[in-house]
Amino acid sequence: MGPSTTPDPARPRFPTAGLDADAIRAELVARRDHDVRWDEGRTFGLVFDGGEEVRAVAEDAARLFLHENALSTAAFPSLAGIQSDLCAWTADLLHGPDGAAGFVTSGGTESILCAVEAARERARTERDVHEPELVLAESAHAAFHKGAHLFGLRTCVVPVLADRTPDLDAMADAVTDRTALVVASAPQYPQGVVDPVADIAALADRVGASCHVDACMGGYVLPFAALEEPDRWGSPPWDLGVDGVTSISADLHKLGYAPKGVSVLLHRSRALRRHQTFDFDGWLGGRYVTPNLQGTRSGLPMAAAWAVVRHLGIDGYRRLVRTTLEAADRIRAGVQAVDGLEVPGDPRHHLLSITSSDPTLDVFAVGDALAARGWHHDRQGPPDGLHLTVSNGNAPVVDAWLADLVDAVDEVRAGGADRVAGGGAYSTLE
Ligand SMILES: *Cc1c(COP(=O)(O)O)cnc(C)c1O
């Protein structure tokens, strides 16, 4: 096929004349008109707002590091230091042993992809595994399936029990000599429950496989929750303090309250981390060494994250976590008080889902009725459920949300609202 001679008249043309800064700003501001109002606490997920002061600290650091490139930490030693501070601080928080080492990535997905790849490399070099398998529960994040797909591992998916934790008997059966990686989540995303990490790590250890703990959501919450209210919000050991856990991911751009584009992936040792890095010396452009999947790498996210962590400290995170988890407790109690709605599992932290216990009540229709009232919830399932990741920004509006939830259920029961078809949680691909 040759090039089309008649360009599609509807396709925007590359602009000829430039536009001045004020006009550009006005257009961008206008384009945001129909976005969800995260700054009013109206999204339960997607954006995590640490408040005005935290935002200001992040924005100032972001402006300073907007143009820097972490591809070369030799040219930008500032970024080498920022990255190693973030890794060391996180290792301190997550009981990393001496020698624990990591890298900053662009997010939870990239941290998980790198962990999958590192586990595959380790299984090949240490145990001669050439048809590697990844053992995970059906509750583990979809990014592990993406990693298996990209890096050529076969997935062995095990079911969850009624409490939404993995079926350990099924997991034990699935772990074999071919297993490269076994996954535990702290907590898992769909229902917010923390997996029995020590049991899962022991299964991996038995065959010499890696065990990754996905603490993308919990990494900057659970440690502070346990300090605040050990009985109410504590969990059995779940981090690098557990024998057999070889790597862990924690997302600064979620409840770390940094802007998007930053996560930490830690390995138990430098030797394990070595499986993650790519070092190629056969290119006319020179030796090419990268720690993760990126090449050119913005300095902005890691600098903004560094500033936010340094600004908050343990004291600041404890305050944000208390506000968040008290809000989540009130939300759970409020949902459970609504006839026909349930919170599956026994989540104790900031994630939960809402399902219907009444076959005549369509929870997606409830979600649509909430959306009509300006609240954003991702749909999930099976079973059909609405997702909530509660964070600091939601705390001031919990009562308003609960009142609208009751109204939304009444409207659906009265037959005034139908579910909108389709509506997957994430991007539509055109
Ligand atoms: C968000 C999340 C991920 C993926 O992280 P991204 O930052 O969205 O790429 C992985 N695991 C869990 C439990 C998560 O909540």
The ligand as an ORCA input file, in Angstrom:
! r2SCAN-3c Opt
* xyz 0 1
  C      -0.891     -0.203     41.404
  C      -0.452     -1.589     41.649
  C       0.473     -2.212     40.808
  C       0.922     -1.593     39.505
  O       1.505     -0.379     39.670
  P       1.445      0.818     38.601
  O       2.115      1.905     39.341
  O      -0.004      1.083     38.295
  O       2.184      0.414     37.390
  C       0.916     -3.438     41.190
  N       0.472     -4.062     42.294
  C      -0.455     -3.511     43.103
  C      -0.923     -4.243     44.318
  C      -0.949     -2.262     42.790
  O      -1.902     -1.724     43.558
*
